[in-house]
Amino acid sequence: MTALVVLVKAPLENWKKFLSMHSSLLALSPDAVIWGGFSNDYNVINMILSFAASIIVMAVFLALLIGIMVPVGQLVGFYLDLSGNAIRAYSVNLVGSVAGLWTLAVLSFLWLPPVYWFGLSFLLILILQPSPRVALTGLVLFGVSLVFLRDAHTDKEQTYWSPYQKLQVEPLGDQMYNIYTNNTGYMTISDLTPQVLARYPKVAQIQNSYDTPFLFALNRGRVLILGAGAGNDAAAALRNGAERVDAVEIDPVIQYLGNSLHPERPYEASKVQITIQDARAFLSQTKEKYDIILFALLDSHTQFSSLSNMRIDNYVYTEEALRKARQLLTPHGILILKFHVIPPWTWMGQRFYNMLENIFSRKPIVFFVPQLGPMLSATVFIESNDPGLWIRAASSDLATLVAKNPPFFPLHAEGGPPPTTDDWPYIISSRPVRSVRVSNCFVNPSHHNRPFGASDS
């Protein structure tokens, strides 16, 4: 276990860079990477050598993980053999497994960092083998682990461990902050009030992805924000006249950071109702009607490697979810969907465009909002049950805004990937695969049946 900690946390810059690219290097193709890729000068020889090194490192990782489990497994087998009642002994073993899962859940619920996870692990080892030699060895190895578990960024940035991820806060000055998720830039906390923007005339002239979508709304009374984050969208809703804002965020620590740090204090406003819940669950349960429903850059690509489909925003960007959102709109209400669509992954924009057109039977209004200071760029999709949306969008100012800021993808569905559904909710997969059987578990998106191709994610 100590060797695994040392391998992951060795304080060497080149080693950290190598680990950050590890999953990409194993893919042996820049096409497999979402939100990044290989540098242009990355030649074939270096790619192959890095691929070979990644295989060796992965083999060491797996060997260490297996090595951690072997002695524990031997103990379990030893005591099961000693038992006179195999059913009772195995039942106790299952109870222990469930207790372990709940222990991990409690540690996550309390926002405790890895030091506590490993500390508890070493404590359990000492309890299982209470000999002086094992105790001394355990304490020494635990001390080594603590040294390596210390994060080099902790001195400069506040680090939090939520039930979902590691979050780091970096002050930018002028009450603005960057929030990093698992060491990757994720979101910002910014003050976009007219008083602050007046100090930055060049920035004030640029449309931002928070206020601009509200220009298309006829009514702004009741707003639902899915993926409310640290509060930028809630603050924008209040600035634009919202009378009631339902802000839904799944991560309690992100909401806590917004409540503590956002200079506009949107989460303290009486008009804002905060709900810590999964976005799809909220859509399924609410009975309210909304003038604006906003999918607010709801993206969890930093949860795992960039190659993984295991994301907490699965089932949010599916046809069923968007149809449910449409049902919750008032007669003149609008649906706003924001996503970071940049080349070469423009097919994601076509996917959203195709889905919204199929659901609303009208082509969505789409425009691109460039990066504003530390805030990421966003492609904005707007739909409505109300034909008046397109009449308003044809007004001179809004029409100019849309015309001057086209997205990076063609405004048609031809050549784009199929829509995501609850049977296949993986938004970053360019194409779904056919049914695959793995150890008696079935993945069976029955509405698609085609061979798995080389370009599939």
C-alpha positions as CSV (number, residue, x, y, z in Angstrom):
1,M,0.0,0.0,0.0
2,T,2.9,2.4,0.8
3,A,4.5,1.6,-2.5
4,L,1.3,2.4,-4.3
5,V,1.1,5.8,-2.5
6,V,4.7,6.6,-3.3
7,L,4.2,5.6,-7.0
8,V,1.2,7.9,-7.3
9,K,2.5,10.8,-5.3
10,A,6.2,10.9,-6.1
11,P,7.1,14.7,-6.1
12,L,8.7,14.7,-9.6
13,E,7.3,17.1,-12.2
14,N,8.0,14.9,-15.2
15,W,6.5,11.9,-13.4
16,K,3.3,13.9,-12.6
17,K,3.1,15.0,-16.2
18,F,3.5,11.4,-17.3
19,L,0.7,10.1,-15.0
20,S,-1.6,12.9,-16.1
21,M,-1.3,11.6,-19.7
22,H,-1.3,8.0,-18.7
23,S,-4.7,7.0,-20.0
24,S,-4.2,8.9,-23.2
25,L,-0.8,7.3,-23.8
26,L,-2.4,3.8,-23.3
27,A,-4.9,4.6,-26.0
28,L,-2.0,5.2,-28.5
29,S,-4.2,7.7,-30.3
30,P,-4.9,11.3,-29.9
31,D,-8.4,10.7,-31.2
32,A,-9.4,8.9,-28.0
33,V,-8.9,12.0,-25.8
34,I,-11.7,14.3,-24.8
35,W,-10.8,17.9,-24.0
36,G,-7.1,17.6,-24.9
37,G,-4.6,15.7,-26.9
38,F,-1.0,15.1,-27.9
39,S,1.2,18.0,-28.9
40,N,1.8,18.5,-32.6
41,D,5.5,17.7,-32.4
42,Y,4.8,14.3,-30.7
43,N,6.5,11.9,-33.1
44,V,5.8,8.2,-33.7
45,I,8.9,7.0,-31.9
46,N,8.2,9.0,-28.7
47,M,4.6,7.8,-28.9
48,I,5.5,4.1,-29.0
49,L,8.1,4.5,-26.3
50,S,5.6,6.3,-24.1
51,F,3.0,3.6,-24.9
52,A,5.5,0.9,-23.7
53,A,6.3,2.8,-20.6
54,S,2.6,3.2,-19.8
55,I,2.1,-0.5,-20.1
56,I,4.9,-1.2,-17.7
57,V,3.6,1.4,-15.2
58,M,0.1,0.0,-15.5
59,A,1.4,-3.5,-14.8
60,V,3.1,-2.2,-11.6
61,F,-0.1,-0.5,-10.6
62,L,-2.0,-3.7,-11.0
63,A,0.6,-5.8,-9.2
64,L,0.5,-3.5,-6.2
65,L,-3.3,-3.4,-6.1
66,I,-3.3,-7.2,-6.2
67,G,-0.5,-7.3,-3.6
68,I,-2.7,-5.2,-1.2
69,M,-5.5,-7.7,-1.5
70,V,-3.6,-10.9,-1.2
71,P,-2.9,-11.0,2.5
72,V,-6.4,-9.8,3.3
73,G,-7.8,-12.5,1.1
74,Q,-5.6,-15.1,2.7
75,L,-6.9,-14.1,6.1
76,V,-10.5,-14.4,4.9
77,G,-9.8,-17.8,3.5
78,F,-8.0,-18.9,6.6
79,Y,-10.9,-18.0,8.9
80,L,-13.5,-19.4,6.6
81,D,-11.6,-22.8,6.7
82,L,-11.5,-22.7,10.5
83,S,-15.2,-22.1,10.8
84,G,-17.5,-25.0,11.6
85,N,-20.4,-23.3,10.0
86,A,-19.6,-22.1,6.5
87,I,-22.9,-20.3,5.9
88,R,-22.6,-18.3,9.1
89,A,-19.0,-17.5,8.5
90,Y,-19.7,-16.3,4.9
91,S,-22.6,-14.2,6.2
92,V,-20.3,-12.5,8.7
93,N,-17.9,-11.9,5.7
94,L,-20.7,-10.2,3.8
95,V,-21.7,-8.1,6.7
96,G,-18.1,-7.0,6.9
97,S,-18.1,-6.0,3.3
98,V,-21.3,-3.9,3.7
99,A,-19.8,-2.3,6.8
100,G,-16.7,-1.4,4.8
101,L,-18.8,0.3,2.1
102,W,-20.7,2.3,4.7
103,T,-17.5,3.3,6.3
104,L,-16.2,4.7,3.0
105,A,-19.6,6.4,2.6
106,V,-19.2,8.1,6.0
107,L,-15.7,9.2,5.3
108,S,-16.9,10.8,2.0
109,F,-19.9,12.3,3.7
110,L,-17.5,14.0,6.2
111,W,-15.3,15.4,3.4
112,L,-12.3,13.6,4.9
113,P,-9.0,13.6,2.9
114,P,-7.0,10.5,1.9
115,V,-4.9,10.7,5.1
116,Y,-7.9,9.4,7.0
117,W,-8.6,6.6,4.5
118,F,-5.1,5.3,4.7
119,G,-4.9,5.9,8.4
120,L,-8.0,3.7,8.9
121,S,-6.5,1.0,6.6
122,F,-3.3,0.8,8.6
123,L,-5.3,0.8,11.8
124,L,-7.3,-2.2,10.6
125,I,-4.1,-4.0,9.6
126,L,-2.7,-3.5,13.2
127,I,-5.9,-4.8,14.7
128,L,-5.8,-7.9,12.5
129,Q,-2.1,-8.6,13.3
130,P,-1.5,-7.1,16.7
131,S,2.2,-7.9,17.1
132,P,5.0,-5.4,18.0
133,R,6.9,-6.0,14.8
134,V,3.8,-5.5,12.6
135,A,2.8,-2.4,14.7
136,L,6.2,-0.8,14.3
137,T,6.4,-1.6,10.6
138,G,2.8,-0.3,10.1
139,L,3.6,3.0,11.9
140,V,6.8,3.6,9.9
141,L,5.0,2.9,6.5
142,F,2.1,5.0,7.5
143,G,4.5,7.9,8.3
144,V,6.1,7.5,4.8
145,S,2.6,7.5,3.2
146,L,1.7,10.7,5.1
147,V,4.8,12.4,3.7
148,F,3.8,11.5,0.1
149,L,0.1,12.2,0.6
150,R,0.9,15.8,1.4
151,D,-0.3,17.7,-1.6
152,A,2.3,20.2,-3.0
153,H,-0.6,22.6,-3.9
154,T,-2.1,22.6,-0.4
155,D,0.1,25.5,0.7
156,K,-1.1,27.7,-2.1
157,E,-4.7,26.5,-2.6
158,Q,-7.5,25.4,-0.3
159,T,-8.2,21.7,-0.9
160,Y,-11.5,19.9,-0.1
161,W,-12.6,16.3,-0.6
162,S,-16.2,16.1,-1.5
163,P,-18.2,12.8,-1.8
164,Y,-17.4,12.9,-5.5
165,Q,-14.0,14.5,-6.1
166,K,-11.0,16.5,-4.9
167,L,-11.7,20.3,-5.2
168,Q,-9.0,23.0,-5.0
169,V,-9.7,26.7,-4.8
170,E,-7.2,29.2,-6.3
171,P,-7.8,32.9,-5.5
172,L,-7.4,35.1,-8.6
173,G,-7.9,38.5,-7.0
174,D,-10.8,40.9,-7.1
175,Q,-13.0,38.2,-5.4
176,M,-12.6,35.8,-8.3
177,Y,-11.5,32.2,-7.9
178,N,-10.7,29.1,-9.9
179,I,-12.0,25.8,-8.8
180,Y,-10.0,22.7,-9.9
181,T,-11.5,19.2,-9.9
182,N,-9.0,16.4,-9.6
183,N,-6.2,18.8,-10.7
184,T,-8.1,20.0,-13.8
185,G,-9.6,23.4,-14.3
186,Y,-13.3,23.1,-13.8
187,M,-15.2,26.3,-13.0
188,T,-14.7,29.8,-11.8
189,I,-16.4,32.1,-9.2
190,S,-16.8,35.5,-10.8
191,D,-18.5,38.8,-10.1
192,L,-20.3,40.0,-13.2
193,T,-22.3,42.8,-11.7
194,P,-22.3,46.1,-13.8
195,Q,-20.3,47.9,-11.1
196,V,-17.4,45.4,-11.4
197,L,-17.6,45.1,-15.2
198,A,-17.4,48.9,-15.4
199,R,-13.8,48.6,-14.1
200,Y,-13.0,46.4,-17.1
201,P,-14.4,48.2,-20.2
202,K,-13.0,45.7,-22.7
203,V,-14.5,42.8,-20.8
204,A,-17.8,44.5,-20.4
205,Q,-18.2,44.8,-24.2
206,I,-18.0,41.0,-24.5
207,Q,-21.1,38.9,-24.2
208,N,-20.9,36.3,-21.4
209,S,-22.5,32.9,-21.3
210,Y,-24.3,33.7,-18.0
211,D,-26.3,36.9,-18.9
212,T,-26.7,36.6,-22.6
213,P,-29.2,33.7,-22.8
214,F,-31.7,35.6,-20.6
215,L,-32.0,38.1,-23.5
216,F,-34.1,35.6,-25.4
217,A,-36.6,35.0,-22.6
218,L,-40.0,36.6,-22.6
219,N,-40.6,35.8,-18.9
220,R,-37.9,35.4,-16.3
221,G,-40.0,34.9,-13.2
222,R,-39.2,31.3,-12.3
223,V,-35.9,29.7,-13.2
224,L,-34.5,26.2,-12.8
225,I,-30.7,25.7,-12.9
226,L,-29.4,22.2,-13.3
227,G,-25.8,22.0,-12.3
228,A,-25.8,25.3,-10.4
229,G,-22.1,24.9,-9.4
230,A,-20.7,27.8,-7.4
231,G,-23.5,30.2,-8.2
232,N,-22.6,32.1,-11.3
233,D,-25.8,31.1,-13.1
234,A,-27.9,31.8,-10.0
235,A,-26.3,35.3,-9.7
236,A,-27.1,35.9,-13.4
237,A,-30.7,34.9,-13.0
238,L,-31.1,37.3,-10.1
239,R,-29.4,40.1,-12.1
240,N,-31.9,39.5,-14.9
241,G,-35.0,39.7,-12.8
242,A,-35.8,36.2,-11.7
243,E,-38.4,36.0,-8.9
244,R,-37.6,32.4,-7.9
245,V,-34.6,30.3,-8.7
246,D,-34.4,26.6,-8.0
247,A,-30.6,25.8,-8.0
248,V,-29.8,22.1,-8.3
249,E,-26.3,20.9,-7.6
250,I,-25.1,17.4,-6.9
251,D,-21.9,18.2,-5.1
252,P,-22.4,19.7,-1.6
253,V,-18.8,21.0,-1.4
254,I,-19.1,23.0,-4.6
255,Q,-22.3,24.5,-3.3
256,Y,-20.6,25.3,0.0
257,L,-17.7,27.0,-1.8
258,G,-20.2,29.1,-3.8
259,N,-22.1,30.0,-0.6
260,S,-18.8,31.0,1.1
261,L,-16.9,32.7,-1.6
262,H,-19.2,34.1,-4.3
263,P,-19.0,37.9,-4.1
264,E,-22.6,38.3,-5.2
265,R,-23.9,35.9,-2.5
266,P,-26.6,34.4,-4.7
267,Y,-27.1,31.4,-2.5
268,E,-27.9,33.7,0.4
269,A,-30.7,35.4,-1.5
270,S,-34.3,34.6,-0.3
271,K,-35.3,34.1,-4.0
272,V,-32.9,31.2,-4.4
273,Q,-33.8,27.7,-3.2
274,I,-30.8,25.3,-3.2
275,T,-31.3,21.6,-3.7
276,I,-28.4,19.1,-3.3
277,Q,-29.6,16.4,-5.7
278,D,-28.9,14.7,-9.0
279,A,-30.3,16.8,-11.9
280,R,-32.2,14.0,-13.5
281,A,-33.8,13.0,-10.2
282,F,-34.9,16.5,-9.7
283,L,-36.5,16.7,-13.2
284,S,-38.3,13.4,-12.5
285,Q,-39.7,14.5,-9.1
286,T,-40.6,18.2,-9.5
287,K,-44.1,19.3,-10.3
288,E,-43.3,23.0,-10.9
289,K,-43.4,24.9,-14.1
290,Y,-40.6,27.1,-15.2
291,D,-40.1,30.1,-17.4
292,I,-36.4,29.2,-17.9
293,I,-34.8,25.8,-17.5
294,L,-31.0,26.0,-17.8
295,F,-28.6,23.1,-18.2
296,A,-25.6,25.0,-16.9
297,L,-22.4,23.6,-18.4
298,L,-23.3,20.4,-16.5
299,D,-20.2,18.3,-17.3
300,S,-18.3,15.8,-15.1
301,H,-15.5,14.8,-17.5
302,T,-12.9,15.3,-14.7
303,Q,-14.4,12.5,-12.6
304,F,-12.3,9.8,-14.2
305,S,-9.9,9.6,-17.1
306,S,-10.9,11.3,-20.3
307,L,-11.5,7.9,-21.8
308,S,-14.2,6.9,-19.3
309,N,-17.9,6.8,-19.8
310,M,-18.4,6.6,-16.0
311,R,-19.8,10.1,-15.4
312,I,-22.3,11.5,-12.9
313,D,-24.0,13.5,-15.7
314,N,-25.1,10.3,-17.4
315,Y,-28.9,10.3,-17.9
316,V,-28.9,14.1,-17.8
317,Y,-28.3,14.7,-21.5
318,T,-30.7,12.1,-22.9
319,E,-33.8,12.5,-25.0
320,E,-36.0,11.4,-22.1
321,A,-34.4,14.0,-19.8
322,L,-34.8,16.8,-22.4
323,R,-38.4,15.8,-23.1
324,K,-39.1,15.9,-19.4
325,A,-37.6,19.4,-19.2
326,R,-39.8,20.5,-22.1
327,Q,-42.9,19.3,-20.2
328,L,-41.9,21.5,-17.2
329,L,-41.8,24.7,-19.3
330,T,-44.5,27.4,-19.1
331,P,-46.2,28.2,-22.5
332,H,-43.6,31.0,-23.2
333,G,-40.8,29.3,-21.4
334,I,-37.4,28.6,-22.9
335,L,-34.8,25.8,-22.4
336,I,-31.2,26.8,-22.4
337,L,-28.4,24.2,-22.8
338,K,-24.8,25.3,-22.4
339,F,-21.9,23.0,-23.3
340,H,-18.2,23.4,-24.0
341,V,-18.1,22.4,-27.7
342,I,-14.8,23.0,-29.3
343,P,-12.9,21.5,-32.3
344,P,-12.2,18.7,-33.0
345,W,-15.2,17.4,-31.0
346,T,-17.8,19.3,-32.9
347,W,-19.8,16.1,-33.3
348,M,-21.0,16.7,-29.7
349,G,-22.6,20.0,-30.8
350,Q,-24.3,18.2,-33.7
351,R,-25.6,15.6,-31.2
352,F,-27.2,18.3,-29.0
353,Y,-28.6,20.1,-32.1
354,N,-30.2,17.0,-33.5
355,M,-31.7,16.0,-30.1
356,L,-33.2,19.4,-29.5
357,E,-34.6,19.7,-33.0
358,N,-36.2,16.2,-32.7
359,I,-37.8,17.0,-29.3
360,F,-39.1,20.5,-30.1
361,S,-39.7,20.1,-33.8
362,R,-37.9,23.4,-34.4
363,K,-34.2,24.1,-35.1
364,P,-32.6,25.5,-31.9
365,I,-31.0,28.9,-31.8
366,V,-27.3,28.3,-31.4
367,F,-24.4,30.7,-30.8
368,F,-20.9,30.5,-29.3
369,V,-19.8,32.7,-26.4
370,P,-16.0,33.2,-26.2
371,Q,-13.9,32.8,-23.1
372,L,-14.3,35.8,-20.8
373,G,-11.3,36.1,-18.5
374,P,-10.9,32.9,-16.5
375,M,-14.4,31.7,-17.5
376,L,-14.5,29.0,-20.2
377,S,-16.2,29.5,-23.5
378,A,-19.6,27.9,-24.1
379,T,-21.9,27.0,-26.9
380,V,-25.4,28.0,-26.1
381,F,-28.5,26.1,-27.4
382,I,-31.9,27.7,-26.9
383,E,-35.3,26.0,-27.5
384,S,-38.9,26.7,-26.6
385,N,-42.5,25.5,-27.1
386,D,-43.3,29.2,-28.0
387,P,-42.8,30.2,-31.7
388,G,-42.3,33.7,-30.3
389,L,-38.8,32.8,-29.4
390,W,-37.7,32.8,-33.0
391,I,-39.6,36.1,-33.6
392,R,-37.6,37.7,-30.7
393,A,-34.4,36.1,-32.0
394,A,-35.0,37.8,-35.3
395,S,-34.8,41.3,-33.8
396,S,-31.8,43.3,-34.9
397,D,-29.7,43.1,-31.7
398,L,-30.3,39.3,-31.0
399,A,-30.0,38.4,-34.7
400,T,-26.7,40.3,-34.8
401,L,-25.5,38.5,-31.7
402,V,-26.3,35.1,-33.2
403,A,-24.9,35.9,-36.6
404,K,-21.6,37.2,-35.2
405,N,-21.0,34.2,-32.9
406,P,-21.6,31.1,-34.9
407,P,-20.7,27.7,-33.4
408,F,-17.9,25.5,-34.6
409,F,-20.2,22.8,-36.1
410,P,-22.6,22.8,-39.0
411,L,-26.2,23.6,-38.1
412,H,-27.7,20.3,-39.3
413,A,-27.8,16.7,-38.1
414,E,-26.2,15.1,-41.1
415,G,-23.0,13.3,-40.2
416,G,-23.5,13.7,-36.5
417,P,-23.8,10.9,-34.0
418,P,-27.1,9.4,-33.0
419,P,-28.9,10.9,-30.0
420,T,-28.3,9.6,-26.5
421,T,-31.2,7.9,-24.7
422,D,-31.7,6.2,-21.3
423,D,-30.6,3.0,-23.1
424,W,-27.3,4.7,-24.1
425,P,-26.7,7.8,-22.0
426,Y,-23.0,8.3,-22.8
427,I,-22.8,11.8,-24.2
428,I,-19.1,11.7,-25.0
429,S,-19.3,8.5,-27.0
430,S,-19.3,9.4,-30.7
431,R,-21.2,6.2,-31.5
432,P,-22.8,3.5,-29.4
433,V,-21.7,-0.1,-29.6
434,R,-23.8,-3.2,-30.1
435,S,-24.8,-5.6,-27.3
436,V,-21.7,-6.8,-25.4
437,R,-21.7,-9.6,-22.8
438,V,-19.2,-9.3,-20.0
439,S,-19.3,-11.9,-17.2
440,N,-23.1,-12.5,-17.4
441,C,-23.7,-8.7,-17.4
442,F,-25.4,-7.3,-20.5
443,V,-25.1,-3.9,-22.1
444,N,-28.0,-3.9,-24.6
445,P,-29.0,-0.7,-26.3
446,S,-31.5,-2.4,-28.4
447,H,-32.2,0.5,-30.7
448,H,-28.7,0.3,-32.1
449,N,-27.2,-2.7,-33.7
450,R,-24.0,-2.1,-35.6
451,P,-20.4,-3.4,-35.4
452,F,-17.9,-1.7,-33.1
453,G,-15.6,0.4,-35.3
454,A,-12.1,1.8,-35.0
455,S,-13.5,5.4,-34.4
456,D,-15.8,4.4,-31.5
457,S,-15.0,5.9,-28.1
